[in-house]
């Protein structure tokens, strides 16, 4: 569900209640004149006189009375009349005035009928405070300030505006509030708070805090039966927890802890036969009505039976009502929340298994079944979505069959452990979702998931996100798992093809090594793999993640990546562990996790090592860092050592290394002493070192900056590059640099013979409407270059001055043809530019020239006649007797032409129906008489048709039926 849609539903209902409230109050108020104290201010003519008290009204009015009192004389907040504009209907306003009267400023919330329309007006320079006002269990306080004044309007059809000041309004209620049945199920809170905030740098927001929320999903009698206790009517409920919901224009309505419409509750129930697997508080919509739901996932086992059942997200829900009769949760309309999933498991050797059926978030359905037959384990996952909102019917099926140990032996210690396949109709591959699965080490969810019934929700969710709905796309591919050494090494892989054109291929894999025993390994190395091949770009991409690996309890992480991309944005990237911190990643290249090992046995000692290495088309980089943390109770030593290096071959070897190191002594969480060094070393010949060193002892800090150079430049100067003229002339002399492009559409109906098409392709002849492309990839045109083939050359700029094709013409007005160039080949790049410049940039490489003015060869006649051929009739079918034993048998003989005809597509029988006529209106072609038949076009026949109309004098015309308006 969309949080913005839910907020929209709440806002519409609240506006309806506010409209009813203001209309009821206006009818009870006497005729009020202008407020005298508003003269000379922005409220003049808008703020009307004060009323002595708050009249009775609908639940919203009574809620204001409970929180702020009767608004009598002496109250900080009073009720006034309000006219937002001349001739506008009378409304009401809540006015907060400073303690010294109107001179200290006013803050007004005006509400007018007809929407309603809300006005917020704060007089310039006002800084108002509502001291804590206690009315029974309610407490209200506010602080409003606007140095330059605040005057804004919001309501239906008004654009959002930036607040002209700051406002914080907070209303709290103490005491227990409950909804539901007395003995459960139900929910209760021990107080609530509502906070409204607004500021110029943030959108206005409302936060509702439910304090000490307690939820019960079982009646007291049932809770006692399952052993959950009976100490309170909410037996079997969760421990109290505080939940906050926030509503604003940017993010909609959601819970602050999760940022979604669902927040988990710490409900734990673990009794003989019954166990909860999670609970949550949710905001939902049912038939357009907002509802507050409490859901729980439960697993139950029947005593003495090998059967276990589970329910996912079953529970209760209560409507959130905003109406003139009621405001808040309606406890009398408690409803049940139908479970999203139902599952069963059977353990009855030699056969065991289970299955799950559940609803998906996109109004579809999914099912999972896993059966162990001892000789074979079969598993199937299916996701189905019926047609909805213009999307077609789609389904996805993942099937697998696993063989018992040791599998099907293949030789050399290898065994075939499992096989399967994936088929999807109207589904596509989402590389971003698959990349997330691989990066988190969860590739097994879409390959051969273990404990499938228990993990049904995450498996189905991962399949749905990795292969979303896409009209007209088809997925198909095999899934295989191989093992070696008695399953010490396990390799799972799937090759998924996305069809039809453009065809894409995706490789998903998982390599798992467990030593010395794969069941209880001391060393577990897991490599999740995602590969992608897209010939249409073309692109080859490979991502490997080590997430989920460890060595004797020490975590091993990191990612490796390869990208080879052509087309309009060519790129080459090879990285293990990420990139230089200042390097700008190319487009669509993900951020990679460092190769990392945590040596953290605990007991106050930690050692982390991380590294990276990367090669791109214009830079080579590597780096790493070692962090030491040896502290106990905040006392100990911390140290670090790191470097980031960039190497350039330009063609003279050069490098730059950034080194950072330090050590600090800490006591009770505070630093006592420390030494740090941060410097950069560049070289060789000459060498250059610069940076900062620091010493810290207690409250004394000293820093020292240094910049040192030593050594001599190379004795031999860097050789210069050759003159680009020769390579440019050679490139333009090649025939492939000159291309005659045929027009996209022909001017005439003539078509070319195969021989003519072949000559056009060879370039022997040119189409008379062709355009000429001349382009080269040796140097970029129109920009100054200082290098050629990475060697320095005098700064120069190359352009095409003139093109002679029939008649000379200047090249300035001709369209340029972009080509891709490597920046390091032609421009001087600083270290930062080498890290941030794209691997390839676009510059002009040529121009496109029209053929106007070109001399054409002599014309010649072409044969434009044609012949009509007729196929001879097929011979009649003949029966010949079988010359064998069964004389009464016969066969149907077919000629070669008849056999060929069997495989031809039959021609559709087309018959042209005579057109039907209709009488329609002359102005809008609306039908008046259908299927009109005229004997002839005489005036008498037309008058006979007119007499059948309701208005014989109407302006009509006669058209064919297909022309009339539908």
Residue pairs with C-beta under 8 A, 6 or more apart in sequence:
1 261
1 283
1 284
1 285
2 252
3 251
3 252
3 253
3 254
3 260
3 261
4 252
4 253
5 252
5 285
6 252
6 253
6 261
6 283
6 285
6 290
7 247
7 252
7 253
9 285
9 288
9 289
9 290
10 247
10 253
10 290
10 320
10 322
13 290
13 322
13 323
14 322
15 115
15 116
15 155
15 156
16 322
16 323
17 58
17 59
17 60
17 322
17 323
17 324
17 327
18 60
18 111
18 116
18 118
19 113
19 115
19 116
20 58
20 60
20 324
21 57
21 58
21 60
21 61
21 111
22 91
22 92
22 111
22 112
22 113
22 116
23 113
24 57
24 58
24 61
25 55
25 57
25 61
25 79
25 92
26 89
26 90
26 91
26 92
26 113
28 55
28 56
28 57
29 51
29 55
29 81
29 90
29 92
30 51
32 48
32 49
32 51
32 80
32 81
32 90
33 48
33 49
34 44
34 45
34 47
34 48
34 49
35 43
35 47
35 48
35 49
35 50
35 80
37 101
37 102
38 44
38 45
38 46
38 47
38 102
38 106
41 102
41 106
41 123
42 121
42 123
42 124
42 149
42 151
43 106
43 108
43 121
43 123
45 83
45 86
46 82
46 83
46 84
46 85
46 110
46 119
46 121
47 80
47 81
47 82
47 93
47 95
47 106
47 108
48 80
48 81
48 82
48 83
48 90
48 93
49 80
49 81
50 78
50 79
50 80
50 95
51 71
51 78
51 79
51 80
51 81
52 72
52 73
53 70
53 71
53 72
53 79
54 61
54 64
54 65
54 70
54 71
54 79
55 61
56 62
58 324
58 325
58 327
59 323
59 324
59 325
59 326
59 327
59 328
60 327
63 327
64 94
65 71
66 135
66 136
66 138
67 135
67 138
67 140
67 171
68 75
68 77
68 133
68 135
68 140
69 75
69 133
69 135
71 77
71 78
71 79
71 94
76 96
76 97
76 99
76 130
76 131
76 133
77 94
77 95
77 96
77 130
78 94
78 95
78 97
79 92
79 93
79 94
79 95
80 92
80 93
80 94
80 95
80 108
81 90
81 91
81 92
81 93
82 90
82 91
82 92
82 93
82 108
82 110
82 111
82 112
82 119
83 89
83 90
83 91
83 112
84 91
84 110
84 112
84 117
84 119
84 153
88 112
89 112
89 113
89 114
90 112
91 110
91 111
91 112
91 113
91 116
91 117
92 110
92 111
93 108
93 109
93 110
93 111
93 119
94 108
94 109
95 106
95 107
95 108
95 109
96 106
96 107
96 108
96 128
96 130
96 142
96 144
97 104
97 105
97 106
97 128
98 104
98 105
98 106
98 126
98 128
104 126
104 128
105 122
105 123
105 125
105 126
105 127
105 128
106 121
106 122
106 123
106 126
106 128
107 120
107 121
107 122
107 123
107 126
107 128
107 144
107 167
108 119
108 120
108 121
108 122
109 118
109 119
109 120
110 118
110 119
110 120
110 121
111 117
111 118
111 119
112 119
115 155
115 156
116 155
117 153
117 154
117 155
117 156
117 158
118 153
118 154
118 155
119 151
119 152
119 153
120 150
120 151
120 152
120 153
120 154
121 150
121 151
122 128
122 144
122 145
122 146
122 149
122 150
122 151
122 164
122 165
123 146
123 149
124 146
124 147
124 148
124 149
125 146
125 147
125 149
126 144
126 145
126 146
127 144
127 145
128 142
128 143
128 144
128 145
129 142
129 143
129 144
130 140
130 141
130 142
130 143
130 169
131 141
132 139
132 140
132 141
133 139
133 140
133 141
137 173
137 174
137 175
138 171
138 172
138 173
139 171
139 172
139 173
139 174
140 169
140 170
140 171
140 172
141 169
141 170
142 167
142 168
142 169
142 170
143 166
143 167
143 168
144 165
144 166
144 167
144 168
144 169
145 165
145 166
145 167
146 164
146 165
146 166
147 165
148 164
148 165
149 164
149 165
150 163
150 164
150 165
151 164
152 161
152 163
152 164
153 161
154 160
154 161
160 203
160 249
162 200
163 198
163 199
163 200
163 204
164 200
165 198
165 200
166 198
166 199
166 200
167 196
167 197
167 198
167 199
168 195
168 196
168 197
169 195
169 196
169 197
170 193
170 194
170 195
170 196
171 193
171 194
171 195
172 191
172 192
172 193
172 194
173 191
173 192
173 193
174 190
174 191
175 190
175 191
176 188
176 189
176 190
176 191
177 188
177 189
177 191
177 192
178 186
178 187
178 188
178 189
178 331
179 186
179 187
179 188
179 318
179 329
179 330
179 331
179 334
180 186
180 187
180 188
180 216
180 316
180 318
180 331
180 334
181 219
181 334
182 233
183 219
183 220
183 221
183 233
184 216
184 217
184 218
184 219
184 220
184 223
184 233
184 234
184 235
184 236
184 237
185 216
185 217
185 218
185 219
185 294
185 315
185 316
185 334
186 215
186 216
186 233
186 234
186 316
186 331
186 334
187 213
187 214
187 215
187 216
187 292
187 294
187 318
188 213
188 214
188 234
189 210
189 211
189 212
189 213
189 214
190 211
190 212
190 214
190 240
191 211
191 212
192 208
192 209
192 210
192 211
193 207
193 208
193 209
193 211
194 206
194 207
194 208
194 209
195 206
195 207
195 209
196 204
196 205
196 206
197 204
197 205
197 207
198 204
198 205
203 248
203 249
203 250
204 248
204 249
205 246
205 247
205 248
206 246
206 247
206 248
207 244
207 245
207 246
207 247
207 256
208 244
208 245
208 246
209 242
209 243
209 244
210 242
210 243
210 244
210 245
211 242
212 240
212 241
212 242
213 238
213 240
213 241
213 242
213 243
213 265
213 281
214 234
214 237
214 238
214 239
214 240
215 234
215 237
215 238
215 265
215 267
215 279
215 281
215 294
216 223
216 233
216 234
216 235
216 236
216 237
217 236
217 237
217 267
217 279
217 294
217 296
217 314
217 315
217 316
218 226
218 228
218 235
218 236
220 230
220 233
220 235
222 236
223 229
223 230
223 235
223 236
224 230
224 235
226 236
226 269
226 271
226 273
226 274
227 271
227 272
227 274
228 235
228 236
228 269
228 271
228 274
229 235
229 236
236 269
237 267
238 265
238 266
238 267
238 268
238 279
239 266
239 267
241 265
241 266
243 255
243 257
243 263
243 281
244 255
244 256
244 257
245 253
245 254
245 255
245 256
245 283
246 253
246 254
246 255
246 256
247 253
251 259
253 261
253 283
254 260
254 261
255 261
255 262
255 263
255 281
255 283
257 263
258 264
261 282
261 283
261 284
262 280
262 281
262 282
262 283
263 280
263 281
263 282
264 278
264 279
264 280
265 279
265 280
265 281
265 294
266 279
267 276
267 278
267 279
267 296
268 276
269 275
269 276
269 298
270 276
272 303
273 300
273 301
273 302
273 303
274 298
274 299
274 300
275 298
275 299
275 300
276 296
276 297
276 298
276 299
277 297
277 298
277 299
277 310
278 296
278 297
279 294
279 295
279 296
279 297
279 315
280 294
280 295
280 296
280 313
281 292
281 293
281 294
282 292
282 293
282 294
282 295
282 317
283 290
283 291
283 292
283 293
284 290
284 291
284 293
284 317
285 291
286 317
286 319
286 335
289 319
289 320
290 319
290 320
291 317
291 318
291 319
291 320
291 335
292 317
292 318
292 320
292 329
293 315
293 316
293 317
293 318
293 337
294 315
294 316
294 317
294 337
295 313
295 314
295 315
295 337
296 313
296 314
296 315
297 310
297 311
297 312
297 313
297 314
298 310
298 311
298 314
299 308
299 309
299 310
300 308
300 309
300 310
301 307
301 308
301 309
302 308
302 309
306 346
306 347
306 348
307 344
307 345
307 346
308 344
308 345
308 346
308 347
308 354
309 342
309 343
309 344
309 345
310 341
310 342
310 343
310 344
310 345
310 356
311 339
311 341
311 342
311 343
312 339
312 340
312 341
312 342
312 343
312 356
312 358
312 456
312 457
313 337
313 339
313 340
313 341
314 336
314 337
314 338
314 339
315 336
315 337
316 334
316 335
316 336
316 337
317 334
317 335
317 336
317 337
318 329
318 330
318 331
318 333
318 334
318 335
319 329
319 330
319 333
319 335
320 328
320 329
321 327
321 328
321 329
321 330
340 358
340 359
341 356
341 357
341 358
341 359
341 456
341 457
342 356
342 357
342 358
343 354
343 355
343 356
343 357
343 358
343 453
343 456
344 354
344 355
345 352
345 353
345 354
345 453
346 352
346 353
346 354
349 374
350 373
350 374
351 371
351 372
351 373
351 374
352 371
352 372
353 369
353 370
353 371
353 372
354 369
354 370
354 453
355 367
355 368
355 369
355 370
355 453
356 367
356 368
356 369
356 453
356 456
357 365
357 366
357 367
358 365
358 366
358 367
358 456
358 457
358 460
359 365
359 366
360 366
360 383
360 385
360 460
360 461
360 464
361 461
361 464
362 385
362 464
362 469
363 385
363 386
363 388
364 383
364 384
364 385
364 386
364 464
365 383
365 384
365 385
366 381
366 382
366 383
366 384
366 460
366 463
366 464
367 380
367 381
367 382
368 379
368 380
368 381
368 382
368 452
368 453
368 456
368 459
368 460
369 378
369 379
369 380
370 377
370 378
370 379
370 380
370 452
370 453
371 377
371 378
371 379
374 404
375 404
376 401
376 402
376 403
376 404
377 401
377 402
377 403
377 404
378 400
378 401
379 399
379 400
379 401
379 402
379 420
379 448
379 449
379 452
380 397
380 398
380 399
380 400
381 397
381 398
381 449
381 452
381 459
381 460
381 463
382 395
382 396
382 397
382 398
383 395
383 396
383 397
383 460
383 463
383 464
384 393
384 394
384 395
384 396
385 391
385 393
385 394
385 395
385 469
386 393
387 393
391 426
391 469
391 471
392 426
392 469
392 471
393 425
393 426
394 424
394 425
394 426
394 427
394 469
395 424
395 425
395 426
395 427
396 422
396 423
396 424
396 425
396 427
396 463
396 464
396 467
396 475
397 422
397 423
397 424
398 420
398 421
398 422
398 446
398 463
398 479
399 420
399 421
399 422
400 418
400 419
400 420
400 448
400 479
401 418
401 419
401 420
402 417
402 418
402 448
402 481
403 416
403 417
403 418
405 486
405 487
406 415
406 483
406 486
406 487
407 415
407 416
407 417
407 483
408 415
408 416
408 417
409 415
410 416
410 482
413 484
413 485
414 482
414 483
414 484
415 482
415 483
415 484
416 480
416 481
416 482
417 481
417 482
417 483
417 487
417 490
418 448
418 479
418 480
418 481
418 492
419 478
419 479
419 480
419 481
420 448
420 478
420 479
420 480
421 476
421 477
421 478
421 479
422 467
422 475
422 476
422 477
422 479
422 494
422 496
423 475
423 476
424 467
424 473
424 474
424 475
424 476
425 474
425 475
426 469
426 470
426 471
426 472
426 473
426 474
427 467
427 468
427 469
427 470
427 473
427 474
427 475
428 467
428 468
428 469
428 470
428 473
428 475
428 498
429 466
429 467
429 475
429 496
429 498
429 504
429 506
430 465
430 466
430 467
430 468
431 506
431 530
431 532
433 462
433 465
433 466
433 468
434 446
434 466
434 506
434 508
434 530
435 530
435 543
435 590
437 443
437 445
437 446
437 462
437 466
437 528
438 508
438 528
438 529
438 530
438 543
438 545
439 528
439 543
439 545
439 547
439 559
439 590
439 593
440 545
440 547
441 526
441 528
441 545
441 547
441 548
441 549
442 458
442 462
442 528
443 492
443 508
443 509
443 510
443 528
443 529
443 530
444 450
444 492
444 510
445 455
445 458
445 459
445 462
445 463
446 462
446 463
446 466
446 494
446 508
447 479
447 481
447 492
447 493
447 494
447 508
447 510
448 479
448 481
448 492
449 455
449 459
452 459
467 475
472 500
473 498
473 499
474 498
474 499
474 500
475 496
475 497
475 498
475 499
476 496
476 497
476 499
477 494
477 495
477 496
477 497
478 494
478 495
479 492
479 493
479 494
480 492
480 493
480 494
481 490
481 491
481 492
481 493
482 490
482 491
483 489
483 490
483 491
484 491
486 518
487 514
487 518
488 513
488 514
488 515
488 516
488 518
489 511
489 512
489 513
490 510
490 511
490 512
490 513
490 514
490 518
491 509
491 510
491 511
491 512
492 509
492 510
492 512
493 507
493 508
493 509
493 510
493 529
494 507
494 508
494 509
495 505
495 506
495 507
496 505
496 506
496 507
496 508
497 503
497 504
497 505
498 504
498 505
498 506
502 534
502 535
502 536
503 535
503 536
504 532
504 533
504 534
504 536
505 532
505 533
505 534
506 530
506 531
506 532
506 533
507 529
507 530
507 531
507 532
507 533
508 529
508 530
508 531
509 527
509 528
509 529
509 530
509 531
510 526
510 527
510 528
510 529
511 525
511 526
511 527
511 529
512 518
512 524
512 525
512 526
512 527
513 523
513 524
513 525
513 526
514 521
514 523
514 524
515 521
515 522
515 523
516 522
516 523
522 551
522 552
523 550
523 551
523 552
524 548
524 549
524 550
524 551
525 546
525 549
525 551
525 556
526 546
526 547
526 548
526 549
527 544
527 545
527 546
527 549
528 544
528 545
528 547
528 548
529 542
529 543
529 544
530 541
530 542
530 543
531 540
531 541
531 542
531 543
532 539
532 540
532 541
532 542
533 539
533 540
533 541
537 565
537 566
537 567
538 565
538 566
538 567
539 563
539 564
539 565
539 566
539 567
540 562
540 563
540 564
540 565
541 561
541 562
541 563
541 564
541 565
542 561
542 562
542 563
543 559
543 560
543 561
543 590
544 559
544 560
544 561
545 558
545 559
545 593
546 556
546 557
546 558
546 559
546 595
547 557
547 593
549 555
549 556
549 557
550 556
551 597
553 601
554 597
554 598
554 599
554 600
554 601
555 596
555 597
555 598
556 596
556 597
556 598
557 593
557 594
557 595
557 596
557 597
557 598
558 576
558 577
558 592
558 593
558 594
558 595
558 596
558 610
559 577
559 578
559 592
559 593
560 575
560 576
560 577
560 592
561 573
561 574
561 575
561 576
561 589
561 590
561 592
562 573
562 574
562 575
563 571
563 572
563 573
563 574
563 586
563 589
564 571
564 572
565 571
565 572
568 820
569 587
569 840
570 820
570 839
570 840
571 586
571 587
571 589
571 616
571 617
571 839
571 840
572 615
572 616
572 617
572 839
573 586
573 589
573 614
573 615
573 616
574 614
574 615
574 616
575 592
575 612
575 613
575 614
575 615
576 595
576 612
576 613
576 614
577 592
577 593
577 594
577 595
577 596
577 610
577 611
577 612
577 613
577 614
578 591
578 592
578 593
578 594
578 612
578 614
579 585
579 592
579 612
579 614
579 621
580 614
580 619
580 621
580 623
580 644
580 646
580 835
581 644
582 832
582 835
582 836
583 614
583 616
583 619
583 621
583 835
583 836
584 835
584 836
584 837
585 591
586 616
586 838
586 839
592 612
594 610
594 611
594 612
595 610
595 611
595 612
596 608
596 609
596 610
597 608
597 609
597 610
598 606
598 607
598 608
599 606
599 607
599 608
599 609
600 606
600 607
600 608
603 632
604 630
604 631
604 632
604 636
605 629
605 630
606 627
606 628
606 629
606 630
607 626
607 627
607 628
607 629
608 625
608 626
608 627
609 624
609 625
609 626
609 627
610 624
610 625
611 622
611 623
611 624
611 625
612 621
612 622
612 623
612 624
613 621
613 622
614 620
614 621
614 622
616 839
617 822
617 839
617 840
618 822
618 823
618 824
618 829
618 834
618 837
618 839
619 646
619 647
619 648
619 834
619 835
620 646
620 647
620 648
620 649
621 644
621 645
621 646
621 647
621 835
622 645
623 642
623 643
623 644
623 645
624 642
624 643
625 640
625 641
625 642
625 643
626 640
626 641
626 642
627 638
627 639
627 640
628 637
628 638
628 639
628 640
629 636
629 638
630 636
630 637
630 638
631 637
631 638
631 666
633 668
634 666
634 667
634 668
634 669
634 670
635 666
635 667
635 668
636 665
636 666
637 663
637 664
637 665
637 666
638 663
638 664
638 666
639 661
639 662
639 663
639 664
640 660
640 661
640 662
640 663
641 659
641 660
641 661
642 659
642 660
642 661
643 657
643 658
643 659
643 660
644 657
644 658
645 655
645 656
645 657
645 658
646 655
646 656
646 657
646 831
646 834
646 835
647 653
647 654
647 655
648 654
648 655
648 831
648 834
650 790
650 824
651 718
651 790
651 791
652 714
652 718
653 684
654 682
654 683
654 684
655 682
655 683
655 684
656 680
656 681
656 682
656 831
657 680
657 681
657 682
658 678
658 679
658 680
659 677
659 678
659 679
659 680
659 681
659 691
660 676
660 677
660 678
661 676
661 677
661 678
662 674
662 675
662 676
662 677
663 674
663 675
664 671
664 673
664 674
664 675
664 696
665 671
665 672
665 673
665 674
666 672
671 696
672 697
672 698
673 696
673 697
673 698
674 694
674 695
674 696
675 693
675 694
675 695
675 696
676 693
676 694
676 696
677 691
677 692
677 693
677 694
678 691
678 692
678 693
679 689
679 690
679 691
679 692
679 693
679 706
680 689
680 690
680 691
681 687
681 688
681 689
682 688
682 689
683 711
684 711
685 711
685 712
685 713
685 714
686 709
686 710
686 711
686 712
686 713
687 709
687 710
687 711
688 708
688 709
689 706
689 707
689 708
689 709
690 705
690 706
690 707
690 708
691 705
691 706
692 703
692 704
692 705
692 706
693 703
693 704
693 706
694 701
694 702
694 703
694 704
695 701
695 702
696 702
718 791
718 792
719 791
720 791
720 792
720 793
721 787
721 788
721 789
721 790
721 791
721 792
721 793
722 788
722 789
722 791
722 793
723 793
724 778
724 779
724 788
724 793
724 796
724 798
727 778
727 779
728 776
728 778
728 779
728 798
731 737
731 776
731 777
731 778
732 774
732 776
735 763
737 774
737 775
737 776
737 846
738 772
738 773
738 774
739 772
739 773
739 774
739 775
740 763
740 766
740 767
740 770
740 771
740 772
740 773
741 770
741 771
741 772
741 773
741 848
742 760
742 767
742 769
742 770
743 767
743 769
743 770
743 771
746 769
747 769
750 862
750 864
752 760
756 765
759 765
760 766
760 767
766 851
768 851
768 856
769 851
770 851
771 848
771 849
771 850
771 851
772 805
772 848
772 849
772 850
772 851
773 817
773 846
773 848
773 849
774 800
774 803
774 817
774 846
774 847
774 849
775 817
775 819
775 845
775 846
775 847
776 819
776 845
776 846
777 819
777 820
777 821
777 845
779 785
779 788
779 798
779 826
780 798
780 819
780 821
780 826
780 843
780 844
780 845
781 798
781 799
781 800
781 816
781 843
781 844
781 845
781 846
782 797
782 798
782 799
782 816
782 843
782 844
783 797
783 843
784 795
784 796
784 797
785 793
785 795
785 796
785 797
785 798
785 826
785 827
786 792
786 793
786 794
786 795
786 826
786 827
786 828
787 793
787 824
787 825
787 826
787 827
787 828
788 825
788 826
789 825
790 824
790 825
799 811
800 811
800 814
800 846
800 847
801 810
801 811
802 808
802 809
802 810
802 811
803 809
803 811
803 814
803 847
803 849
805 849
805 851
805 853
805 854
806 851
806 852
806 853
806 854
806 855
807 853
809 849
811 847
814 847
814 848
814 849
815 847
815 848
816 844
816 846
816 847
816 848
817 844
817 845
817 846
817 847
817 848
818 842
818 843
818 844
818 845
819 842
819 843
819 844
819 845
819 846
820 840
820 841
820 842
821 840
821 841
821 842
821 843
821 845
822 839
822 840
823 829
823 833
823 837
823 838
823 840
823 841
824 834
829 837
874 895
874 897
874 898
874 901
875 895
877 892
877 893
877 894
877 898
878 893
879 890
879 891
879 892
879 893
880 890
880 891
880 893
881 887
881 889
881 890
882 889
882 890
882 891
894 902
915 960
915 961
915 962
916 930
916 931
916 932
916 960
916 961
917 931
917 932
917 933
917 934
917 958
917 959
917 960
917 961
918 927
918 928
918 929
918 930
918 931
918 932
918 958
918 959
918 960
918 961
918 963
918 964
919 927
919 928
919 929
919 932
919 945
919 949
919 956
919 957
919 958
920 926
920 927
920 928
920 956
920 957
920 959
920 963
920 964
920 965
921 928
921 954
921 955
921 956
922 955
922 956
922 957
923 955
924 965
925 959
925 963
925 964
925 965
926 964
926 965
927 964
927 965
928 949
928 954
928 956
929 945
929 948
929 949
930 961
931 961
932 945
932 958
934 941
934 942
934 945
934 958
935 941
946 952
946 956
949 956
